[in-house]
């Protein structure tokens, strides 16, 4: 099963790349599908691509659900 995870854009880079924060982990993702996304926006990330810009409330609700099941998200249970 594939899952898109909410992430906050922390830095826009040249071209269509950005650095995002996903539950405290930084990753570079492509913004080819969401060129309107700006630093500070929340996006859904799937397979290295931001696929949709979402509002912060939706992102936080989803992240809260993920934190409830750390074994499914491979999170350190001490953080949960």
N, C-alpha and C positions, 0 to 999 in steps of 0.2 A: 504494500500500500504506500502511496506517495502522499505527502502532506506538505502544504505550504505553511510556513512559519512567519508570524509577524516580526518585523525588524525595524529599527529606527535608523534612518540615514544619518550618519555622523559626519560624512564628508563626501562632497561631489568631486569626482576626479575628471581629468581630461577625457574627452570622448564620451562614451556612454557607461562609464564605470562609477561606482560609489562604494564607500566603506559603510557597512551597516553593523549595528550591535544587535546580536541575537542572544538574549538571556545572558549577557555579560561577555559574549565571545564576538570578536570582530572578524568580519569576512568581507571580501570584495565580491560584489555582485554586478551583473549587467543591468543597465536601465533601458535597454533597447525597446522593451515593451511598455515602459512607463517613463517616457522622456520628460514628462511634466513634473516628475518627482523632484523635490528640493530637500536640502539639508534640514533635518528636523522632522520630515514626514515619516509616517509609518507605511511600510509596504509589505505585501505578502511575498515571501521568497520561496521559490521552488526551483530546484536543479540549477542554482547559481544565477537565476534571473528574478528580478522584481517583476511580478506579474500583475499587480494591482496596487494602487494607492488606497489605503484604508484610514479611517479616522482613529484617533488615539484611544477612544473608549472601546471600540471594537478590538483593537490590538491588545489593550490591557486585559480585557475580558478573556480573550483567547490565551494570552500568556498565563493568566491566573489558572485557567483550566489545565494547561500543560504542566504547570508547577504542581498540581494536585496528583499527577501521575509521573513522577520523576523516572520510573523504570521504563516508561514508554518513550521518553525523550532523551534517555541516556544522560540524565542530570545527576550530579552529585547530590545525594539525599540530604547532606548537611546544608545545602543552599535552599532547599525546598521549604 
